[in-house]
Amino acid sequence: MSQHEVTFRFTTPHAGRILRSLEPELADEVNPRSRIQCRLDGDNTLVLAVESDDTPSLRAALNMYLRLVNVADEMQQVGEGPGHREAGASRE
């Protein structure tokens, strides 16, 4: 049986927080036909690697984890809000 692999790299200042938010899902085996690895590459790059035994399980794993990454990133933006300033940022 052929093996399918895909790797996504997300560059964001929230990479560490997003990884921490994914850890509970990564600890559970959702589908025994797919394997997911998520790690940081530097401070600002989240690497999501998915391997699968077949195309349907690859699609299912990608749908789930890409959605989780998207929601985690959106929540970081919501948490910052319109009045949030990064440390060291200047007000114009």
Stockholm file with secondary structure:
# STOCKHOLM 1.0

chainA/1-92         MSQHEVTFRFTTPHAGRILRSLEPELADEVNPRSRIQCRLDGDNTLVLAVESDDTPSLRAALNMYLRLVNVADEMQQVGEGPGHREAGASRE
#=GR chainA/1-92 SS CCCEEEEEEEECTTHHHHHHHHHHHHHSCSCTTEEEEEEESSSSEEEEEEEESSHHHHHHHHHHHHHHHHHHHHHHHHHHTTTCCCTTCCCC
#=GC SS_cons        CCCEEEEEEEECTTHHHHHHHHHHHHHSCSCTTEEEEEEESSSSEEEEEEEESSHHHHHHHHHHHHHHHHHHHHHHHHHHTTTCCCTTCCCC
//
